[in-house]
Amino acid sequence: MTAAERRTMREEPLRLDGIELRIPAIEVRDDQPVRRPRHLGGPRPSADPPTGASVWLFESPREPWVALQFETTAENFSRIFEIEGWNAGPPSGWRPLASRTLHRIRVDGARSEDLTVRLVQAERRSKYRLTVRNLDSPPIELTGVVATAEVWEEVFFSQPCRVYTLLYGGSGHRAPRYDIASVLSSIPRWTTVPARLGPASPNPGYSAGVPAAAGQTLPFAAIGCAALALAWAVARSARRIGRPEVEDSPPPNVGE
């Protein structure tokens, strides 16, 4: 006896309780600049530091520094770090930029460290001077300076065969003058945009044109038309030559 298999299907309506639409959006934030650290190397000590203080000098490119982190091998200290920047003027001289107490504590289980001085605003100085107030403690040794700069990035979704111009700067700042600006301005600059070839596709504006055989018959048709025109012109001239020429007689004189 063969067993029979039986299946039952039931149909029920589908109910939707809600629909959530997801729309992609582009958000532009201008209050979050990109910051990148840069190692400036070890500062050099000043030849004539004041009493109870250590003075260090270091140079850097003119980039918008917002923080300076100092590297040292010293432990268990807490000192006041004063930073000044050189102003080319006028008037020229050292200008105070920031002052902060930095420390490194490593005693038993206590661990605390803060070696970064944050500037009040972004500074563009070529020379900096650091004064560490030692009071009655022995001076510490600095091995390096790591500066953090603001790097503003502009992203353009450009299109080919167009010219784009970016204008930037401040109304209260003097325009920079560089020694090789006149030389670089005379050098032609070509901006290229890298592109990749896509798959080949038929050209919608392409026309097959006239076949080669038909193209060869065109000169003969033109020659035939020219011959017919020439024969017609010759025949017309011959008919004119066969006619007698009639001389024009003067009108009769009414008085005669």
C-alpha positions as MATLAB code, in Angstrom:
seq = 'MTAAERRTMREEPLRLDGIELRIPAIEVRDDQPVRRPRHLGGPRPSADPPTGASVWLFESPREPWVALQFETTAENFSRIFEIEGWNAGPPSGWRPLASRTLHRIRVDGARSEDLTVRLVQAERRSKYRLTVRNLDSPPIELTGVVATAEVWEEVFFSQPCRVYTLLYGGSGHRAPRYDIASVLSSIPRWTTVPARLGPASPNPGYSAGVPAAAGQTLPFAAIGCAALALAWAVARSARRIGRPEVEDSPPPNVGE';
ca = [
       0.000    0.000    0.000;
       1.393    3.396   -0.998;
       1.149    6.281    1.459;
      -0.277    9.518    0.025;
       1.218   12.944    0.832;
      -1.141   15.853    1.254;
      -0.199   19.570    1.425;
      -2.438   22.449    2.361;
      -1.702   26.116    1.468;
      -3.406   29.048    3.161;
      -3.425   32.599    1.758;
      -3.519   35.572    4.121;
      -3.393   39.334    3.329;
      -0.139   41.223    4.060;
      -0.445   44.188    6.362;
       2.054   47.096    6.472;
       2.165   49.073    9.697;
       4.481   51.806    8.402;
       7.113   52.837    5.852;
      10.420   54.468    6.683;
      12.092   56.407    3.875;
      15.868   56.792    3.883;
      17.173   59.733    1.898;
      20.942   60.332    1.526;
      22.011   63.817    2.615;
      25.242   65.791    2.468;
      26.213   67.725    5.575;
      28.898   70.388    5.526;
      30.485   71.411    8.795;
      32.829   74.370    8.892;
      33.608   74.196   12.614;
      35.704   71.032   12.576;
      39.083   71.736   10.965;
      41.516   68.956   10.193;
      44.515   68.977   12.521;
      47.827   67.299   11.835;
      50.910   67.047   14.051;
      54.407   67.861   12.819;
      57.695   67.157   14.547;
      59.920   70.243   14.675;
      62.962   68.562   16.175;
      64.788   69.509   19.351;
      64.863   73.159   20.535;
      68.181   74.834   21.264;
      68.804   76.406   24.689;
      69.396   80.136   24.974;
      72.935   81.292   25.726;
      71.910   83.690   28.516;
      68.815   82.455   30.369;
      67.403   84.458   33.293;
      67.872   83.302   36.869;
      65.600   80.441   37.871;
      64.420   79.804   34.317;
      65.400   77.907   31.200;
      64.942   79.451   27.761;
      64.629   77.449   24.570;
      64.485   78.667   20.970;
      63.036   76.822   17.976;
      61.930   77.692   14.461;
      59.078   76.438   12.317;
      57.446   77.063    8.948;
      54.691   79.659    8.806;
      51.814   77.307    9.437;
      48.759   77.925   11.641;
      49.887   76.239   14.876;
      47.190   75.698   17.493;
      49.113   73.596   20.054;
      52.703   72.739   20.994;
      53.616   69.472   22.705;
      57.040   69.159   24.332;
      59.069   65.973   24.613;
      61.323   65.391   27.603;
      62.949   62.537   29.489;
      62.457   64.252   32.863;
      60.058   62.817   35.417;
      58.205   64.173   38.428;
      58.047   67.860   37.646;
      55.476   70.641   37.407;
      56.638   73.826   35.692;
      55.163   76.927   34.080;
      55.754   76.987   30.310;
      55.574   80.413   28.674;
      55.567   80.629   24.873;
      56.389   83.745   22.844;
      56.383   84.321   19.114;
      58.587   86.631   17.086;
      56.737   89.475   15.422;
      58.471   90.769   12.291;
      56.791   94.113   12.826;
      56.467   96.891   12.796;
      57.056   96.967   15.670;
      59.265   93.897   15.841;
      59.882   91.889   18.993;
      58.678   88.939   21.058;
      54.949   88.685   21.734;
      53.409   86.428   24.435;
      51.231   83.657   23.000;
      50.354   81.289   25.862;
      51.296   80.284   29.405;
      50.424   76.982   31.084;
      51.626   74.668   33.860;
      52.795   71.331   32.479;
      53.596   68.299   34.570;
      54.601   64.652   34.624;
      54.024   62.697   37.825;
      55.140   59.092   38.252;
      55.246   58.279   41.960;
      54.225   54.824   43.192;
      50.861   54.149   41.556;
      50.178   57.767   40.598;
      50.411   58.470   36.881;
      49.593   61.883   35.430;
      51.015   63.734   32.427;
      50.202   66.886   30.480;
      52.896   68.285   28.169;
      50.774   70.266   25.675;
      50.345   74.032   25.543;
      47.272   75.103   23.579;
      47.491   78.516   21.988;
      44.701   81.048   22.326;
      44.385   81.247   18.537;
      46.162   79.862   15.495;
      49.594   81.507   15.176;
      51.879   81.852   12.154;
      55.354   82.616   13.490;
      58.748   81.759   12.075;
      60.500   81.791   15.479;
      59.312   80.798   18.954;
      60.774   81.200   22.407;
      59.920   78.963   25.361;
      60.622   79.977   28.953;
      60.351   77.307   31.663;
      60.090   78.624   35.234;
      62.207   76.282   37.352;
      62.097   78.289   40.593;
      64.440   76.384   42.961;
      64.187   73.051   41.107;
      66.868   71.844   38.701;
      66.216   72.539   35.024;
      64.689   69.875   32.798;
      65.888   68.819   29.367;
      63.707   69.069   26.273;
      64.311   66.648   23.407;
      61.698   67.722   20.860;
      58.655   69.803   19.964;
      55.562   68.488   18.178;
      53.368   71.241   16.730;
      49.737   70.721   15.744;
      48.488   72.767   12.806;
      45.065   73.392   11.343;
      44.785   72.100    7.809;
      41.683   73.379    6.033;
      40.611   71.218    3.133;
      38.238   72.180    0.336;
      36.648   69.415   -1.724;
      35.396   70.379   -5.189;
      33.317   68.083   -7.361;
      34.659   69.674  -10.509;
      33.684   69.042  -14.095;
      36.075   68.877  -17.063;
      36.590   71.783  -19.466;
      35.826   74.387  -16.804;
      37.974   76.953  -15.015;
      37.776   77.270  -11.227;
      39.244   80.082   -9.135;
      39.735   79.989   -5.365;
      40.098   83.312   -3.543;
      41.168   83.313    0.081;
      42.829   85.554    2.614;
      41.990   88.230    5.142;
      41.139   91.850    4.550;
      43.467   92.978    7.345;
      46.535   91.015    6.219;
      49.250   92.255    3.903;
      49.633   90.328    0.676;
      52.756   88.106    0.785;
      55.741   88.908   -1.404;
      58.087   86.069   -2.342;
      61.499   86.236   -3.946;
      60.686   83.851   -6.812;
      57.100   84.971   -7.393;
      58.024   86.862  -10.574;
      59.835   83.805  -11.946;
      57.046   81.365  -11.190;
      54.413   83.675  -12.669;
      56.066   83.448  -16.105;
      56.041   79.645  -16.170;
      52.966   78.207  -17.912;
      51.058   75.811  -15.736;
      48.885   73.136  -17.207;
      46.329   71.434  -15.037;
      45.466   67.889  -16.024;
      42.610   65.728  -14.833;
      43.255   61.970  -14.860;
      40.570   60.006  -16.679;
      39.982   56.355  -17.528;
      38.517   54.967  -20.746;
      35.190   53.188  -20.432;
      33.788   50.414  -22.633;
      33.434   51.105  -26.356;
      29.927   51.928  -27.610;
      28.459   52.717  -31.093;
      28.561   56.332  -32.169;
      24.970   57.587  -32.657;
      26.130   60.282  -35.088;
      28.073   57.923  -37.353;
      26.946   57.600  -40.996;
      28.084   54.870  -43.388;
      28.310   57.390  -46.242;
      28.434   56.545  -49.983;
      29.693   53.062  -50.962;
      32.986   52.834  -52.785;
      31.416   51.630  -56.091;
      28.876   54.431  -56.124;
      31.628   56.859  -55.361;
      33.499   55.771  -58.447;
      30.489   56.441  -60.744;
      30.113   60.012  -59.585;
      33.030   61.365  -61.715;
      31.663   59.687  -64.851;
      28.187   61.137  -64.283;
      29.701   64.572  -63.831;
      31.721   64.214  -67.063;
      28.583   63.146  -68.966;
      26.624   66.141  -67.752;
      29.470   68.446  -68.772;
      29.606   66.883  -72.265;
      25.851   67.332  -72.791;
      26.088   70.965  -71.715;
      29.007   71.515  -74.095;
      27.131   69.913  -77.046;
      24.073   72.045  -76.377;
      26.203   75.205  -76.338;
      27.930   74.225  -79.636;
      24.618   73.513  -81.368;
      23.177   76.813  -80.261;
      26.234   78.663  -81.563;
      25.963   76.848  -84.927;
      22.361   77.921  -85.365;
      23.329   81.523  -84.760;
      26.158   81.341  -87.303;
      23.821   79.995  -90.061;
      21.416   82.902  -89.798;
      21.974   85.971  -92.155;
      22.968   89.068  -90.406;
      20.446   91.938  -90.744;
      21.920   95.375  -90.696;
      20.025   97.993  -88.843;
      18.896  100.789  -91.261;
      18.478  104.266  -89.953;
      14.905  105.519  -89.517;
      13.484  107.475  -92.485;
      13.990  111.164  -92.433;
      10.654  112.858  -92.051;
      11.864  116.036  -93.735;
      12.846  114.299  -97.017;
];
